[in-house]
């Protein structure tokens, strides 16, 4: 093709047809420019498709991670409800001075535990490493960032700040007041009558039961934020 155009130029110059040569040269330049624009357009279209494909991939990965987080939080909520209930039942048993039963022995053995939540942030870290602007929807981009960098961070700090002191307080009192026959299966007071009149232990049980309910309120707030983010992500994917 290049040789063909060169022959035409040489022929026009040889025939001293300068005006035709000039028109031809301009036409050739226009053709080259059009070719470049077409090539750039194709390249931009390819890049756009690649970016859109990557965006979909990352958004789907985030959805998968958020599903794991939902399961984790729901498990924590159930576990915390059980801890709160067992603390409340033991408190009522001591306050009302009812006889100890096998069920109560189980409740005594499960007064405390280690509720914990660590979000699965593999997809979010992948997004950050590739550039968060891969997500074109600015509202969605901000919502995802706020979920991981504010909501999850705040939840983790709240649980760390509140759970460890409560755990230590209850555990110290349990060690001095209960005898464990089988960990997390059966325990009972060293002296039931003494424990029935132990106001400090009663208040600790009430405080702990309340604390687990407060922790669950934070977890439920995180659940709501996750579900809202999932909904927005799914709506964005359905547009593409």
Secondary structure as the mmCIF struct_conf table of DSSP 4:
data_model
#
loop_
_struct_conf.conf_type_id
_struct_conf.id
_struct_conf.beg_label_comp_id
_struct_conf.beg_label_asym_id
_struct_conf.beg_label_seq_id
_struct_conf.end_label_comp_id
_struct_conf.end_label_asym_id
_struct_conf.end_label_seq_id
HELX_RH_AL_P HELX_RH_AL_P1 UNK A 2 UNK A 14
TURN_TY1_P TURN_TY1_P1 UNK A 15 UNK A 16
HELX_RH_AL_P HELX_RH_AL_P2 UNK A 18 UNK A 96
TURN_TY1_P TURN_TY1_P2 UNK A 97 UNK A 97
HELX_LH_PP_P HELX_LH_PP_P1 UNK A 98 UNK A 100
HELX_RH_AL_P HELX_RH_AL_P3 UNK A 102 UNK A 109
TURN_TY1_P TURN_TY1_P3 UNK A 110 UNK A 110
BEND BEND1 UNK A 111 UNK A 111
HELX_RH_AL_P HELX_RH_AL_P4 UNK A 122 UNK A 130
HELX_RH_3T_P HELX_RH_3T_P1 UNK A 132 UNK A 134
BEND BEND2 UNK A 135 UNK A 135
HELX_RH_AL_P HELX_RH_AL_P5 UNK A 138 UNK A 146
HELX_RH_PI_P HELX_RH_PI_P1 UNK A 147 UNK A 151
HELX_RH_AL_P HELX_RH_AL_P6 UNK A 152 UNK A 177
STRN STRN1 UNK A 178 UNK A 182
TURN_TY1_P TURN_TY1_P4 UNK A 183 UNK A 185
STRN STRN2 UNK A 186 UNK A 189
BEND BEND3 UNK A 190 UNK A 191
HELX_RH_AL_P HELX_RH_AL_P7 UNK A 192 UNK A 196
TURN_TY1_P TURN_TY1_P5 UNK A 197 UNK A 197
HELX_RH_AL_P HELX_RH_AL_P8 UNK A 199 UNK A 239
#
